[in-house]
Amino acid sequence: MNAIVNNNFLELNEANFHREVLGAPQPVLVEFWAGWSEASKAMAPLLEAVAKDDAFPVKIFRVNVEHHENLTDQYGVRAVPTLLLFNQGTVKDQIVGRTTAEAVCERLEKVAALEITQTNKTP
């Protein structure tokens, strides 16, 4: 269920962000990146590793901060790379700067556990 096409992550823009991220029924990981950033370039293999991990049904997308300033401003992104973890249309966690695949998976696990806890609560 990941969003990798030819080893490249699907690029989001203002037109498809709502549908792909805010309307997604499963967790979504969005990387805000820039082509000039070496740290952003280093994230691609890490995100591919996370996408291949079958433990989490997560979609992974990218937003180029140079081309989509409205989204960058809307989510308060001030550094690249920034990873935002969404669940049911809401930002549940964020990671700023370089990280590891293990750290991303741990954060995804916490977001998934939070979703299960909230789903199992009785009104």
ABEGO torsion letter per residue (X at the ends): XBBBBGGBBBBBBAAAAAAAAAABABBBBBBBBBAABAAAAAAAAAAAAAAABAABBBBBBBBBAAABAAAAAAAGBABOBBBBBBBGGBBABBBBEBBBAAAAAAAAAAAAAAAAAAAABBX
